[in-house]
């Protein structure tokens, strides 16, 4: 599967936030060698983005004081 472009186009929230979240999630998945990457035969960023768009994984913004 490729990068979820349809979901990206339909995304109504802050695109910068979801991009940063996908990058960080992809980093996490690569570090632990997540089996979902191999199972989908996809690039790690594509899998991470799909997880965020389908809300399998959620994110939140932490405010720094």
C-alpha positions in Angstrom: 0.0 0.0 0.0 1.2 3.6 -0.6 1.0 6.7 1.4 -2.7 7.4 2.3 -3.1 10.5 0.1 -7.0 10.4 0.1 -6.9 10.6 3.9 -4.4 13.4 3.8 -6.5 15.4 1.4 -9.6 15.0 3.5 -7.7 15.8 6.8 -9.3 19.0 8.3 -6.9 19.6 11.2 -3.5 21.0 11.4 -1.4 19.3 8.7 1.9 20.3 10.4 0.8 18.4 13.6 -0.1 15.2 11.8 3.2 15.4 9.8 5.3 15.7 12.9 3.3 13.0 14.6 3.8 10.6 11.6 7.5 11.3 11.6 7.9 10.6 15.3 5.7 7.5 15.1 7.8 6.2 12.1 10.9 6.8 14.2 9.4 4.8 17.1 8.4 1.9 14.8 11.8 1.8 13.1 13.7 1.7 16.4 11.7 -1.3 17.7 11.6 -3.0 14.3 7.8 -3.1 14.5 6.4 -6.3 12.8 3.6 -4.3 11.1 6.2 -2.7 8.8 7.2 -6.1 7.4 3.6 -7.4 7.4 2.5 -4.6 5.1 5.6 -4.5 2.9 5.5 -0.7 3.2 7.7 2.2 4.0 7.6 2.9 7.7 6.3 6.5 7.2 3.3 5.1 5.2 2.5 2.7 8.0 2.8 5.4 10.6 0.6 7.8 8.7 -2.0 5.2 8.1 -2.1 4.4 11.9 -2.7 8.1 12.7 -5.3 8.6 10.0 -7.3 5.5 11.1 -6.8 6.5 14.7 -5.1 3.2 15.6 -2.5 5.4 17.2 -3.3 8.8 18.7 -1.1 11.8 19.6 -1.3 14.9 21.8 0.6 18.1 21.9 2.4 18.7 25.1 2.7 22.3 26.2 6.1 23.4 27.4 6.2 25.9 30.2 
